[in-house]
Amino acid sequence: MQQVTKPPKVMSVGQVARRSGVPVSTLHFYEAKGLIGSERTDGNQRRYSRDILRRIAIIKVAQDLGFSLAEIADLLRPIPPGKQPSAAEVSQMVAGWKDAIQARIDGLTELRDKMEGCIGCGCLSKEDCPLRNPDDRLGARASGPALLQRAGQRQARP
């Protein structure tokens, strides 16, 4: 009979990196951004609870969907790093994800449906641009690529 060994309750940063497929440097970055948490041993080594693998998987999926780390942090807020979530906390988090994903779907649908009239414009100040300049709001401020000019002026300032 084969003996079954219990997985350890905590994992080192290297073990988490191997299991999650995320480099150690990325784990440190996630921790610095407050997306994940660890505890320190007496020798100052990081130790992660096993549920960190699920949290990292969620972060990776959200990044693949195009969410920024700041958006991911907001969506994960109901469940702080290192805390085993309750059913209510998971429901709250899922509701936030559904809303955020639906907003992205709505935005992409609008882009798909309206971009044909904007292809080739490039100036972002066209009278009928339904995406970036409804009712030609920018035309009252400047002619031509008003948004691009404004962005260049912001970058050029010391």
Biotite code that builds the C-alpha atoms (Angstrom):
import biotite.structure as struc

atoms = struc.array([
    struc.Atom([0.000, 0.000, 0.000], chain_id="A", res_id=1, res_name="MET", atom_name="CA", element="C"),
    struc.Atom([1.273, 3.458, -0.964], chain_id="A", res_id=2, res_name="GLN", atom_name="CA", element="C"),
    struc.Atom([1.632, 5.908, 1.898], chain_id="A", res_id=3, res_name="GLN", atom_name="CA", element="C"),
    struc.Atom([-0.110, 9.251, 1.363], chain_id="A", res_id=4, res_name="VAL", atom_name="CA", element="C"),
    struc.Atom([1.692, 12.273, 2.726], chain_id="A", res_id=5, res_name="THR", atom_name="CA", element="C"),
    struc.Atom([-0.170, 15.377, 3.763], chain_id="A", res_id=6, res_name="LYS", atom_name="CA", element="C"),
    struc.Atom([0.839, 18.556, 1.977], chain_id="A", res_id=7, res_name="PRO", atom_name="CA", element="C"),
    struc.Atom([2.541, 21.124, 4.186], chain_id="A", res_id=8, res_name="PRO", atom_name="CA", element="C"),
    struc.Atom([0.326, 23.822, 5.717], chain_id="A", res_id=9, res_name="LYS", atom_name="CA", element="C"),
    struc.Atom([2.713, 26.554, 4.577], chain_id="A", res_id=10, res_name="VAL", atom_name="CA", element="C"),
    struc.Atom([4.981, 26.863, 1.566], chain_id="A", res_id=11, res_name="MET", atom_name="CA", element="C"),
    struc.Atom([8.188, 28.731, 0.832], chain_id="A", res_id=12, res_name="SER", atom_name="CA", element="C"),
    struc.Atom([8.336, 31.370, -1.892], chain_id="A", res_id=13, res_name="VAL", atom_name="CA", element="C"),
    struc.Atom([10.146, 28.899, -4.165], chain_id="A", res_id=14, res_name="GLY", atom_name="CA", element="C"),
    struc.Atom([7.459, 26.250, -3.654], chain_id="A", res_id=15, res_name="GLN", atom_name="CA", element="C"),
    struc.Atom([4.728, 28.778, -4.441], chain_id="A", res_id=16, res_name="VAL", atom_name="CA", element="C"),
    struc.Atom([6.617, 29.908, -7.548], chain_id="A", res_id=17, res_name="ALA", atom_name="CA", element="C"),
    struc.Atom([6.925, 26.316, -8.815], chain_id="A", res_id=18, res_name="ARG", atom_name="CA", element="C"),
    struc.Atom([3.287, 25.439, -8.074], chain_id="A", res_id=19, res_name="ARG", atom_name="CA", element="C"),
    struc.Atom([1.811, 28.667, -9.470], chain_id="A", res_id=20, res_name="SER", atom_name="CA", element="C"),
    struc.Atom([4.112, 29.150, -12.464], chain_id="A", res_id=21, res_name="GLY", atom_name="CA", element="C"),
    struc.Atom([4.810, 32.719, -11.309], chain_id="A", res_id=22, res_name="VAL", atom_name="CA", element="C"),
    struc.Atom([8.430, 33.876, -10.839], chain_id="A", res_id=23, res_name="PRO", atom_name="CA", element="C"),
    struc.Atom([9.628, 34.627, -7.319], chain_id="A", res_id=24, res_name="VAL", atom_name="CA", element="C"),
    struc.Atom([10.168, 38.279, -8.281], chain_id="A", res_id=25, res_name="SER", atom_name="CA", element="C"),
    struc.Atom([6.505, 38.524, -9.327], chain_id="A", res_id=26, res_name="THR", atom_name="CA", element="C"),
    struc.Atom([5.390, 37.052, -6.004], chain_id="A", res_id=27, res_name="LEU", atom_name="CA", element="C"),
    struc.Atom([7.448, 39.691, -4.194], chain_id="A", res_id=28, res_name="HIS", atom_name="CA", element="C"),
    struc.Atom([5.902, 42.381, -6.428], chain_id="A", res_id=29, res_name="PHE", atom_name="CA", element="C"),
    struc.Atom([2.358, 41.102, -5.754], chain_id="A", res_id=30, res_name="TYR", atom_name="CA", element="C"),
    struc.Atom([3.102, 41.181, -2.047], chain_id="A", res_id=31, res_name="GLU", atom_name="CA", element="C"),
    struc.Atom([4.479, 44.721, -2.229], chain_id="A", res_id=32, res_name="ALA", atom_name="CA", element="C"),
    struc.Atom([1.247, 45.761, -3.990], chain_id="A", res_id=33, res_name="LYS", atom_name="CA", element="C"),
    struc.Atom([-0.881, 44.111, -1.289], chain_id="A", res_id=34, res_name="GLY", atom_name="CA", element="C"),
    struc.Atom([-2.353, 41.456, -3.589], chain_id="A", res_id=35, res_name="LEU", atom_name="CA", element="C"),
    struc.Atom([-0.950, 38.549, -1.584], chain_id="A", res_id=36, res_name="ILE", atom_name="CA", element="C"),
    struc.Atom([0.416, 38.171, 1.926], chain_id="A", res_id=37, res_name="GLY", atom_name="CA", element="C"),
    struc.Atom([2.941, 36.030, 3.724], chain_id="A", res_id=38, res_name="SER", atom_name="CA", element="C"),
    struc.Atom([4.241, 35.452, 7.203], chain_id="A", res_id=39, res_name="GLU", atom_name="CA", element="C"),
    struc.Atom([7.894, 35.531, 8.191], chain_id="A", res_id=40, res_name="ARG", atom_name="CA", element="C"),
    struc.Atom([9.802, 32.811, 9.992], chain_id="A", res_id=41, res_name="THR", atom_name="CA", element="C"),
    struc.Atom([12.254, 33.518, 12.787], chain_id="A", res_id=42, res_name="ASP", atom_name="CA", element="C"),
    struc.Atom([14.923, 33.479, 10.057], chain_id="A", res_id=43, res_name="GLY", atom_name="CA", element="C"),
    struc.Atom([12.934, 36.164, 8.122], chain_id="A", res_id=44, res_name="ASN", atom_name="CA", element="C"),
    struc.Atom([11.900, 33.793, 5.318], chain_id="A", res_id=45, res_name="GLN", atom_name="CA", element="C"),
    struc.Atom([8.497, 34.178, 3.679], chain_id="A", res_id=46, res_name="ARG", atom_name="CA", element="C"),
    struc.Atom([5.911, 31.463, 4.263], chain_id="A", res_id=47, res_name="ARG", atom_name="CA", element="C"),
    struc.Atom([2.607, 31.323, 2.407], chain_id="A", res_id=48, res_name="TYR", atom_name="CA", element="C"),
    struc.Atom([-0.556, 29.473, 3.347], chain_id="A", res_id=49, res_name="SER", atom_name="CA", element="C"),
    struc.Atom([-1.781, 26.965, 0.764], chain_id="A", res_id=50, res_name="ARG", atom_name="CA", element="C"),
    struc.Atom([-4.773, 29.100, -0.235], chain_id="A", res_id=51, res_name="ASP", atom_name="CA", element="C"),
    struc.Atom([-2.310, 31.533, -1.844], chain_id="A", res_id=52, res_name="ILE", atom_name="CA", element="C"),
    struc.Atom([-2.274, 29.321, -4.950], chain_id="A", res_id=53, res_name="LEU", atom_name="CA", element="C"),
    struc.Atom([-5.972, 29.991, -5.540], chain_id="A", res_id=54, res_name="ARG", atom_name="CA", element="C"),
    struc.Atom([-5.462, 33.730, -5.056], chain_id="A", res_id=55, res_name="ARG", atom_name="CA", element="C"),
    struc.Atom([-2.551, 33.795, -7.512], chain_id="A", res_id=56, res_name="ILE", atom_name="CA", element="C"),
    struc.Atom([-4.639, 31.875, -10.060], chain_id="A", res_id=57, res_name="ALA", atom_name="CA", element="C"),
    struc.Atom([-7.370, 34.516, -9.739], chain_id="A", res_id=58, res_name="ILE", atom_name="CA", element="C"),
    struc.Atom([-4.805, 37.300, -10.226], chain_id="A", res_id=59, res_name="ILE", atom_name="CA", element="C"),
    struc.Atom([-3.376, 35.615, -13.339], chain_id="A", res_id=60, res_name="LYS", atom_name="CA", element="C"),
    struc.Atom([-6.825, 35.114, -14.900], chain_id="A", res_id=61, res_name="VAL", atom_name="CA", element="C"),
    struc.Atom([-7.755, 38.731, -14.196], chain_id="A", res_id=62, res_name="ALA", atom_name="CA", element="C"),
    struc.Atom([-4.513, 39.936, -15.792], chain_id="A", res_id=63, res_name="GLN", atom_name="CA", element="C"),
    struc.Atom([-5.236, 37.785, -18.844], chain_id="A", res_id=64, res_name="ASP", atom_name="CA", element="C"),
    struc.Atom([-8.639, 39.498, -19.062], chain_id="A", res_id=65, res_name="LEU", atom_name="CA", element="C"),
    struc.Atom([-6.874, 42.874, -19.158], chain_id="A", res_id=66, res_name="GLY", atom_name="CA", element="C"),
    struc.Atom([-7.494, 44.080, -15.609], chain_id="A", res_id=67, res_name="PHE", atom_name="CA", element="C"),
    struc.Atom([-4.772, 46.260, -14.102], chain_id="A", res_id=68, res_name="SER", atom_name="CA", element="C"),
    struc.Atom([-3.227, 45.319, -10.762], chain_id="A", res_id=69, res_name="LEU", atom_name="CA", element="C"),
    struc.Atom([-5.030, 48.271, -9.147], chain_id="A", res_id=70, res_name="ALA", atom_name="CA", element="C"),
    struc.Atom([-8.366, 46.980, -10.459], chain_id="A", res_id=71, res_name="GLU", atom_name="CA", element="C"),
    struc.Atom([-7.516, 43.463, -9.282], chain_id="A", res_id=72, res_name="ILE", atom_name="CA", element="C"),
    struc.Atom([-6.653, 44.783, -5.813], chain_id="A", res_id=73, res_name="ALA", atom_name="CA", element="C"),
    struc.Atom([-10.059, 46.507, -5.653], chain_id="A", res_id=74, res_name="ASP", atom_name="CA", element="C"),
    struc.Atom([-11.848, 43.345, -6.774], chain_id="A", res_id=75, res_name="LEU", atom_name="CA", element="C"),
    struc.Atom([-9.961, 41.234, -4.207], chain_id="A", res_id=76, res_name="LEU", atom_name="CA", element="C"),
    struc.Atom([-10.612, 43.720, -1.386], chain_id="A", res_id=77, res_name="ARG", atom_name="CA", element="C"),
    struc.Atom([-13.470, 41.698, 0.184], chain_id="A", res_id=78, res_name="PRO", atom_name="CA", element="C"),
    struc.Atom([-10.963, 38.926, 0.895], chain_id="A", res_id=79, res_name="ILE", atom_name="CA", element="C"),
    struc.Atom([-7.726, 40.283, 2.423], chain_id="A", res_id=80, res_name="PRO", atom_name="CA", element="C"),
    struc.Atom([-4.491, 38.367, 1.708], chain_id="A", res_id=81, res_name="PRO", atom_name="CA", element="C"),
    struc.Atom([-3.858, 35.475, 4.074], chain_id="A", res_id=82, res_name="GLY", atom_name="CA", element="C"),
    struc.Atom([-7.510, 35.179, 5.164], chain_id="A", res_id=83, res_name="LYS", atom_name="CA", element="C"),
    struc.Atom([-9.649, 32.144, 4.504], chain_id="A", res_id=84, res_name="GLN", atom_name="CA", element="C"),
    struc.Atom([-12.802, 33.640, 2.939], chain_id="A", res_id=85, res_name="PRO", atom_name="CA", element="C"),
    struc.Atom([-16.319, 33.066, 4.184], chain_id="A", res_id=86, res_name="SER", atom_name="CA", element="C"),
    struc.Atom([-19.137, 32.228, 1.757], chain_id="A", res_id=87, res_name="ALA", atom_name="CA", element="C"),
    struc.Atom([-20.471, 35.805, 2.080], chain_id="A", res_id=88, res_name="ALA", atom_name="CA", element="C"),
    struc.Atom([-17.054, 37.284, 1.263], chain_id="A", res_id=89, res_name="GLU", atom_name="CA", element="C"),
    struc.Atom([-16.715, 35.077, -1.807], chain_id="A", res_id=90, res_name="VAL", atom_name="CA", element="C"),
    struc.Atom([-20.196, 36.134, -2.956], chain_id="A", res_id=91, res_name="SER", atom_name="CA", element="C"),
    struc.Atom([-19.270, 39.800, -2.504], chain_id="A", res_id=92, res_name="GLN", atom_name="CA", element="C"),
    struc.Atom([-16.062, 39.350, -4.468], chain_id="A", res_id=93, res_name="MET", atom_name="CA", element="C"),
    struc.Atom([-17.818, 37.444, -7.281], chain_id="A", res_id=94, res_name="VAL", atom_name="CA", element="C"),
    struc.Atom([-20.445, 40.194, -7.577], chain_id="A", res_id=95, res_name="ALA", atom_name="CA", element="C"),
    struc.Atom([-17.687, 42.774, -8.016], chain_id="A", res_id=96, res_name="GLY", atom_name="CA", element="C"),
    struc.Atom([-16.018, 40.652, -10.691], chain_id="A", res_id=97, res_name="TRP", atom_name="CA", element="C"),
    struc.Atom([-19.297, 40.193, -12.556], chain_id="A", res_id=98, res_name="LYS", atom_name="CA", element="C"),
    struc.Atom([-19.924, 43.945, -12.575], chain_id="A", res_id=99, res_name="ASP", atom_name="CA", element="C"),
    struc.Atom([-16.386, 44.724, -13.746], chain_id="A", res_id=100, res_name="ALA", atom_name="CA", element="C"),
    struc.Atom([-16.493, 42.094, -16.489], chain_id="A", res_id=101, res_name="ILE", atom_name="CA", element="C"),
    struc.Atom([-19.919, 43.263, -17.662], chain_id="A", res_id=102, res_name="GLN", atom_name="CA", element="C"),
    struc.Atom([-18.628, 46.858, -17.873], chain_id="A", res_id=103, res_name="ALA", atom_name="CA", element="C"),
    struc.Atom([-15.778, 45.636, -20.089], chain_id="A", res_id=104, res_name="ARG", atom_name="CA", element="C"),
    struc.Atom([-18.176, 43.656, -22.273], chain_id="A", res_id=105, res_name="ILE", atom_name="CA", element="C"),
    struc.Atom([-20.419, 46.716, -22.635], chain_id="A", res_id=106, res_name="ASP", atom_name="CA", element="C"),
    struc.Atom([-17.472, 48.941, -23.546], chain_id="A", res_id=107, res_name="GLY", atom_name="CA", element="C"),
    struc.Atom([-16.130, 46.480, -26.107], chain_id="A", res_id=108, res_name="LEU", atom_name="CA", element="C"),
    struc.Atom([-19.587, 46.021, -27.602], chain_id="A", res_id=109, res_name="THR", atom_name="CA", element="C"),
    struc.Atom([-19.955, 49.791, -27.987], chain_id="A", res_id=110, res_name="GLU", atom_name="CA", element="C"),
    struc.Atom([-16.507, 49.998, -29.570], chain_id="A", res_id=111, res_name="LEU", atom_name="CA", element="C"),
    struc.Atom([-17.335, 47.187, -31.997], chain_id="A", res_id=112, res_name="ARG", atom_name="CA", element="C"),
    struc.Atom([-20.646, 48.742, -32.978], chain_id="A", res_id=113, res_name="ASP", atom_name="CA", element="C"),
    struc.Atom([-19.447, 52.342, -33.379], chain_id="A", res_id=114, res_name="LYS", atom_name="CA", element="C"),
    struc.Atom([-15.844, 52.196, -34.545], chain_id="A", res_id=115, res_name="MET", atom_name="CA", element="C"),
    struc.Atom([-16.588, 51.798, -38.243], chain_id="A", res_id=116, res_name="GLU", atom_name="CA", element="C"),
    struc.Atom([-17.415, 55.520, -38.466], chain_id="A", res_id=117, res_name="GLY", atom_name="CA", element="C"),
    struc.Atom([-14.184, 56.466, -36.693], chain_id="A", res_id=118, res_name="CYS", atom_name="CA", element="C"),
    struc.Atom([-11.647, 54.302, -38.507], chain_id="A", res_id=119, res_name="ILE", atom_name="CA", element="C"),
    struc.Atom([-9.108, 56.501, -40.256], chain_id="A", res_id=120, res_name="GLY", atom_name="CA", element="C"),
    struc.Atom([-9.991, 59.695, -38.401], chain_id="A", res_id=121, res_name="CYS", atom_name="CA", element="C"),
    struc.Atom([-7.061, 59.775, -36.017], chain_id="A", res_id=122, res_name="GLY", atom_name="CA", element="C"),
    struc.Atom([-7.749, 63.308, -34.858], chain_id="A", res_id=123, res_name="CYS", atom_name="CA", element="C"),
    struc.Atom([-10.124, 62.367, -32.027], chain_id="A", res_id=124, res_name="LEU", atom_name="CA", element="C"),
    struc.Atom([-11.905, 65.656, -32.625], chain_id="A", res_id=125, res_name="SER", atom_name="CA", element="C"),
    struc.Atom([-14.185, 64.669, -35.478], chain_id="A", res_id=126, res_name="LYS", atom_name="CA", element="C"),
    struc.Atom([-17.677, 66.147, -35.273], chain_id="A", res_id=127, res_name="GLU", atom_name="CA", element="C"),
    struc.Atom([-19.438, 62.799, -35.223], chain_id="A", res_id=128, res_name="ASP", atom_name="CA", element="C"),
    struc.Atom([-17.021, 60.675, -33.184], chain_id="A", res_id=129, res_name="CYS", atom_name="CA", element="C"),
    struc.Atom([-19.408, 58.737, -30.931], chain_id="A", res_id=130, res_name="PRO", atom_name="CA", element="C"),
    struc.Atom([-16.613, 57.120, -28.936], chain_id="A", res_id=131, res_name="LEU", atom_name="CA", element="C"),
    struc.Atom([-14.200, 59.877, -27.936], chain_id="A", res_id=132, res_name="ARG", atom_name="CA", element="C"),
    struc.Atom([-15.879, 63.168, -28.782], chain_id="A", res_id=133, res_name="ASN", atom_name="CA", element="C"),
    struc.Atom([-19.660, 63.023, -28.650], chain_id="A", res_id=134, res_name="PRO", atom_name="CA", element="C"),
    struc.Atom([-21.314, 66.265, -29.772], chain_id="A", res_id=135, res_name="ASP", atom_name="CA", element="C"),
    struc.Atom([-17.852, 67.576, -30.826], chain_id="A", res_id=136, res_name="ASP", atom_name="CA", element="C"),
    struc.Atom([-17.017, 68.802, -27.296], chain_id="A", res_id=137, res_name="ARG", atom_name="CA", element="C"),
    struc.Atom([-13.340, 69.063, -28.230], chain_id="A", res_id=138, res_name="LEU", atom_name="CA", element="C"),
    struc.Atom([-14.052, 71.200, -31.309], chain_id="A", res_id=139, res_name="GLY", atom_name="CA", element="C"),
    struc.Atom([-14.892, 74.147, -29.032], chain_id="A", res_id=140, res_name="ALA", atom_name="CA", element="C"),
    struc.Atom([-11.416, 73.958, -27.433], chain_id="A", res_id=141, res_name="ARG", atom_name="CA", element="C"),
    struc.Atom([-9.119, 73.378, -30.407], chain_id="A", res_id=142, res_name="ALA", atom_name="CA", element="C"),
    struc.Atom([-8.924, 72.049, -33.939], chain_id="A", res_id=143, res_name="SER", atom_name="CA", element="C"),
    struc.Atom([-7.157, 68.896, -35.064], chain_id="A", res_id=144, res_name="GLY", atom_name="CA", element="C"),
    struc.Atom([-5.873, 66.280, -32.642], chain_id="A", res_id=145, res_name="PRO", atom_name="CA", element="C"),
    struc.Atom([-6.921, 68.095, -29.469], chain_id="A", res_id=146, res_name="ALA", atom_name="CA", element="C"),
    struc.Atom([-6.574, 65.086, -27.162], chain_id="A", res_id=147, res_name="LEU", atom_name="CA", element="C"),
    struc.Atom([-3.167, 64.167, -28.538], chain_id="A", res_id=148, res_name="LEU", atom_name="CA", element="C"),
    struc.Atom([-1.916, 67.770, -28.312], chain_id="A", res_id=149, res_name="GLN", atom_name="CA", element="C"),
    struc.Atom([-3.074, 68.041, -24.712], chain_id="A", res_id=150, res_name="ARG", atom_name="CA", element="C"),
    struc.Atom([-1.375, 64.746, -23.813], chain_id="A", res_id=151, res_name="ALA", atom_name="CA", element="C"),
    struc.Atom([1.888, 65.942, -25.411], chain_id="A", res_id=152, res_name="GLY", atom_name="CA", element="C"),
    struc.Atom([1.757, 69.206, -23.469], chain_id="A", res_id=153, res_name="GLN", atom_name="CA", element="C"),
    struc.Atom([1.337, 67.324, -20.172], chain_id="A", res_id=154, res_name="ARG", atom_name="CA", element="C"),
    struc.Atom([4.350, 65.142, -20.927], chain_id="A", res_id=155, res_name="GLN", atom_name="CA", element="C"),
    struc.Atom([6.542, 68.063, -22.014], chain_id="A", res_id=156, res_name="ALA", atom_name="CA", element="C"),
    struc.Atom([6.136, 69.980, -18.744], chain_id="A", res_id=157, res_name="ARG", atom_name="CA", element="C"),
    struc.Atom([9.067, 69.678, -16.302], chain_id="A", res_id=158, res_name="PRO", atom_name="CA", element="C"),
])
